[in-house]
Amino acid sequence: MKPCAPRNRSLRLTPEDEIRLAPQLSCLQGTASPGELIDKVYQQDLFEVLPLLPHSWVDLLILDPPYNLAKRFNGHTFEKRSVDDYSAWMRSWFEFLVPMLKPSASIYVCGDWLTSASIYPVLKEFCIVRNRITWEREKGRAAKANWKNCSEDIWLATVSGDYVFNRDAVQIKRRVMAPYRVSGRPKDWKEEEQGRFRLTHPSNFWSDITVPFWSMPENTEHPTQKPEKLMAKLVLASSREGGVVFDPFLGSGTTAVVCRKLGRRFVGIEMDRHYALCALKRLEMVGQQPQIQGYRDGIFWERNALSR
């Protein structure tokens, strides 16, 4: 394995890690109760697992499937499809997930601009669509004859009108650029050692997310890894402590790691063995790295505002 640069803090899975962690990977052989599923990473194809999962046990479903573009994932290739064909592919597994949701459950589905066109009609068919979040990726590949893509979407849907939304748990602390005073006193902001800040209610546009990169310990080699801060917002907003969060496209484990850091239970399914092992290693390291970048003392800070 090629040595990393001194400041590179990315997680690396060694051959020794693979041998040590492999016995911890779970594989569902028959039907299981909710209690038997909890806090495990299953290295299996989703379609193999779907018939074996019980009904009405999920509080929050987080979906980050391959986007509708050609992409290689550690030897596995996902091919780009038409908008209708992607919807049909999503429907082929999503309809089997819906019965697993509690009546009060929420669903978040990640996608890019093109994938969003396929996600909405499927969600509308089975659930109540509540909102579409757009988050800014400060990274993005330049384009010669089009606008550079530097944003992604997250759709919010619920099973019913009775659902969890913890607004105060996902407030953002922003720097005040034009402080307003009433009778000489700050209005809706506070003076702190690091500057002037205001707590704001969360909106459906997020400009405070940093995509993992080589100097962040949460970074892995997964090509579409989601930031822990992003997943933390979804988990805190739409689940209660001790609630069960299900991620059937777990990737390198961000959802599971965030759940462990925030006192939620999780169930993760990942088809690729290497990424499933990465998830286990990250879970193992939560005790050493309990913090979430950009989140401290129950508050989300805007990008680059939180001192280290």
ABEGO torsion letter per residue (X at the ends): XBBBBAABABBBBBAAAAAAAAAABBBBABBBBAAAABGBBBBBBAAAAAAABBBGABABBBBBBBBBBBBBBGGBBBBBBBAAAAAAAAAAAAAAAAAABBAABBBBBBBBAAAAAAAAAAAAAABBBABBBBBBBABEBBBAABBBBABBBBBBBBABABBBBBAAAABBBBBBABBBBBGGBBBGBBBBAAEBBBBBBBBABBAABBBBBAABAABBABAABBBAAAAAAAAAAABBBGBBBBBABAEAGAAAAAAAAAGBBBBBBBABAAAAAAAAAAAAAAAABABBBGBBGGBBBBBGABBX
